[in-house]
Amino acid sequence: MSEPAKSSGPAAEAPGKLEITPGRLVLVFLAAGLLGVLEVGALDFAYEKLGVPHRYFFMLLFFSWIGSMVNLPLFTLSALEDAKPTVVAVNLGGAIVPTLLSLWVIAQQSNPTPVLLSMLIVAGVTYLIATPVKGVGIAMPMLIPPLAAAGAALVLAPETPAAAAYAGGTLGALLGADLLNLPRIRTLGAPLVSIGGAGTFDGVFLTGLIAVLLAVA
């Protein structure tokens, strides 16, 4: 029986194996840093369009990020069949902070009707696309809500689209994705469901900001 041929050199490496080198690590960190700078710049621009003073920008960003890890329990729902009860909580960064900012934005408007109509449109869209996930809660895609919010704002408030895009998008996403889906939570068997929390934090937090960028672009 002939002995199997032995390979040597670069061909001997396992296929698909990525060699980590200092140069590649530097490139990864540079790319991550550039992405972070661009993201912060985009958020700063969005907040500026909303009329938020620049000195409050990083404070809002900090509370949104830290608050995304804080869930405040509200009440407990008895589950169907033999599943454990579900604790319903509200997420500080994904619900409370953007809601307060949305209410502030609405208060600055001489006519809040376009914002409220935008909110109802986004609520309807997010309710249709929000998906109950067994054992987890409610999840939704990230891009459809801001597209709906930006489109509604441009049609309903072409002169001041930023306010309608942000407040309508944020409150609409919370209403459609979370609040209107509370009756379906009993069937999911999730130990904790957080309004604006895991699964919907990105959707709610980014909906308003992306919608602003789309509306004023």
N, C-alpha and C positions, 0 to 999 in steps of 0.2 A: 504494500500500500504506500503510495507516495505521500510524503509529508506536505501539509498545506503550506502554501507560499506565505512568507512573512512580509508584512509591509513595514516601511520605515519612513521617517521624516514626517512632513505635514500630512501625508495621506493616512498616517496611522491614527490621527485624532478622530474621536467619535464624530460622526456626521451631525451637523446642526449645533454643535457645541460652540458657544460664544466665548471667546477669550477676553477676559477683562483686563484691560491695560490702564495705566495711569492716564494716558492720552484720552482714552474713551471715557473714563470717569470725569475728566475735566469737561469734555464736550457735553456730557449728560447734565452736569451741574450748571454749565453755562446756558444750556437750552432751558432748564427748569427755571433759572433766574430770569431769563428773558421772558419766558411765558408769564412768570409772576409779575414782572414789571408791566407787561402789556395788560394783564388782567386788572391790576390795581389801577392803571391809567384809565381803562375803560370804565371801571366802576366809578372812579372820580369824575369822569366826564358825565356819566349818567346822573349822579347825585347833583352835579352842578346844574344840569338841565332841569332838575326838579326844584332848584332854588335852595338847596341845602347849603348853608355856609361851609366853606372849605375847612374851617377849624373843627367842624363836627364830623368830617368824613371818616377819619380813622377811628373815632369813637364808635360810630355806627357799625363800621366794619368789624371792630373788635367785639362788640356786644353780640353781633350776629353770629360770629364764628364761635365765641365761647358759649353763647346761649344755645347753639345747636346741640350742645352736649347736655343741656339741662331740660328735663321733662318735669313739669309740675302736675301731679295727679289731680284730677277733677272729680271723677266718680267711677264706680265699678258697675259693669254690665254683667248680669247673669248669662252664662253661655247656654247654647242649646245642647241637647243630648248629655253626654258625660264629660264634656270639655270643662276646663277650669274657667272661672270668671275672668273677664277681661278688664284691666284697668285702663281707663281712658284718661290721657294726660294731654297737656298742651306744651308744645316746645317753645322755649323762650326765644331762640334765635330764628326759628323757622316760622313762627306764628305771631308772637307778641310784638317783637321788634318791628317786623314789616307792617303789621297792622297799625301800630301807633304812628309809624311814618306815613302810611297811607291816609290815616285820618287827618294828620297834619297837612298833607298835600291837598286833601279835599277841602279843608278849612280855608286854604288860600285861594280857592276858586270862587269867582263871582257867580258862576253858574255850575253847580255840581252835577247837573243832569247828565251830560255826556259821560262823566266818570261812572255814574251809577248804571247807565245803560251798557257801558263797556264791561262793567263787572258782571252784569247778568249774562251777557254773551259769553264771556270767558267761563263763567260758572257752568253754563250749559255745555260748552265744549269739553271742559275738564271732567264733568260728570259722566259724559259719554265715553271718554277714553280712560278714565281711572279704572284700575283693575284690582279687585280684591284678591289677595294672595294668601292662601291657606297657611295658617300658623305665623304669618308676618303682619299683615294689615293691608293698607291701600297703597298702591304704587301707580305712578303715571309717567309717561314719556316726558322728557324735559323740554323739547323744542316746540311742540304743538301749542301749548298755552301761551308762550310769548308771541308766537306768530298770530294767534287769534287776538291777543290784546293789542298788538301793534296795528293790525288791520282794522280793528274796531275803533281805535283811537284816531287813526288817520281819516276814517269816514265820519265819525261823530264829532271829533274835535280837531279839525285840520289846522286851526290857528294855535292851539295849545295841546299838541298830542302827547307830550311827555307826562303830564299829570294823569290823563286818562289811561295811558299805557301802563304806568306804574301802579297807581291805586286800583284801577279796574282789573289789571292783571293779577296783582297780588291777592286782593280780596276775593276776586272771582275764583282763583285757583284754590284758596282755602275753603270757600263755600262749596264749590263743585267737587273737589277731590276728597275733602275730609268730612265736612259737616253734613252734606247730603248723603254721604255713605255710612253715617253712623248706624242706621238700622241694619246694615248688612254685616256689621262687625261681629254680631253674635254668632254668625255661622263660620267665622274664620278660625276660632280656637287659639287666637294669639293672646299671650299673657299680658302684653302691653301694646296699646295703640296710641300713638302720639300725634295730635293734630299739628301738622307742619313739621313733624319729626322725620325719623328714618323712612326713606322711600319717597317722601314728598318734600323734604327740606330743600333739595336742589331745585325741584320744580317750583316751589313757592318763592324761595329767596331769589332765584335767578329769573323767574318769569317776569317780574316787574322791571328788573334792570336790563335784561335783554330786550324786552319790549320797548323800553325807552330808547335804547341804541338803534333798534330797527325803525322806530317812529321818527326819529330826528335825523337819521342818516341822509 
